[in-house]
Amino acid sequence: MRADRLLSVLMLLRHRGTMTAAQLATELEVSPRTVLRDVESLSTAGVPVYTDRGRGGGISLLPGYRTDLTGLTLDETKALLAGAPDSPAFASAMRKVVAAVPDAHRLEAAAAAQRIHVRPDGFARAAVPEPFLGELQRAVIDGLRVRAVYSARGAGPAERLLDPVGLVHAGQAWYLMALRDGERRTYRTSRFASVTVLSEPAQRPVDVDLAAEFDASRESFRDTLPTIEVRVRAAPRVWEKLAMFGRVLAPPGPDGAGTISFADREHAVWALWAALPNVEVIDSPSIRDALRARMLAAVAALDMDVESEPHGIP
């Protein structure tokens, strides 16, 4: 474990330049005292690392010092980039890739990295098995076409020839952004019944903005769903949370009031219930009634004596 930390210290200093002990400690989740001991160990081992004291000082490597610590080949770099970005080791591994990948491969490695995008939000669905994620990751990173059998929502399995553009992880699920007959499509990877990576190069754009493409795809998907609109009033921090579970149709004004749509009545009640008592339902009698009924049921379950409407229910 300490050897890995020493390597991380060296990689951080090479990539970022001068850093304070406190900055290194925060990055590595250790104490500043531990960082200073590590720096002393590196110096003893012959690494030209030194410390400047005083204002503007910090820990640095001797200018011009370079080392290829990992000896990564291009294929190894791509394989790492295709790994699970939400795993605990990913951040540490990526520091090593950024700092130590041979210069001749760095541009191509960076191009591969833009094909994987991880975000905290998504379609708010439960996680499910992803049996063909490995094959799809390889196709995305290597730029190869795939032949796959996919079951779309409300339809049976059908064969498709796809040009993978990138992979997005959102809402505990993976999505493949791809071209089919030149048209942009989004596929939930758990719905693939089979995936065959072909030897043909994928016909896809050289550069891609996966975040923007996923946002556009999500908005297009939501347009096809039946929705229920609710006008609510809430603080900005509450609106940020609500926006993760619904679609903001009218952003909140100075008074905090705006309109948001949800997939259905049950989804709206679930999301707004989680935000109480910090949200006020202004316009949707059925949602107000459902929230009131849910609160009364909760109070009854606690065997409490209620003589009036519960406080805080709109």
NORDAZI-V358410 format. One record per backbone hydrogen bond with DSSP energy under -1.0 kcal/mol. NH is the residue of the N-H (numbers start at 0). CO is the residue of the C=O. If there is no record, write none. Layout:
# NORDAZI-V358410
nh,co
NH,CO
NH,CO
This chain:
# NORDAZI-V358410
nh,co
4,0
5,1
6,2
7,3
8,4
9,5
10,6
11,7
12,8
13,9
14,10
15,11
16,12
18,58
23,19
24,20
25,21
26,22
27,23
28,24
29,24
34,30
35,31
36,32
37,33
38,34
39,35
40,36
41,37
42,38
43,39
44,40
45,42
46,41
48,46
49,59
51,57
56,53
58,18
59,49
61,47
64,61
68,66
76,72
77,73
78,74
79,75
80,76
81,77
82,79
86,83
89,86
92,88
93,89
94,90
95,91
96,92
97,93
98,94
99,95
100,96
104,101
108,104
109,105
110,106
111,107
112,108
113,109
114,111
115,112
116,166
118,168
132,129
135,131
136,132
137,133
138,134
139,135
140,136
141,137
143,138
144,199
145,161
146,195
147,159
148,193
149,157
150,190
154,151
157,149
159,147
161,145
162,178
164,176
165,176
166,114
167,174
168,116
169,172
172,169
174,167
175,186
176,165
177,184
178,162
179,182
182,179
184,177
186,175
188,173
190,187
191,188
192,148
193,148
195,146
197,144
201,142
203,201
212,208
213,209
214,210
215,211
216,212
217,213
218,214
219,215
220,216
221,217
222,218
223,220
224,221
227,261
229,259
230,282
231,257
232,279
233,255
238,234
239,235
240,236
241,237
242,238
243,240
244,241
245,241
246,260
248,258
249,258
252,256
255,252
257,231
258,249
259,229
260,246
261,227
267,263
268,264
269,265
270,266
271,267
272,268
273,269
277,274
279,232
281,230
282,230
287,283
288,284
289,285
290,286
291,287
292,288
293,289
294,290
295,291
296,292
297,293
298,294
299,295
300,296
301,297
302,299
303,298
312,309
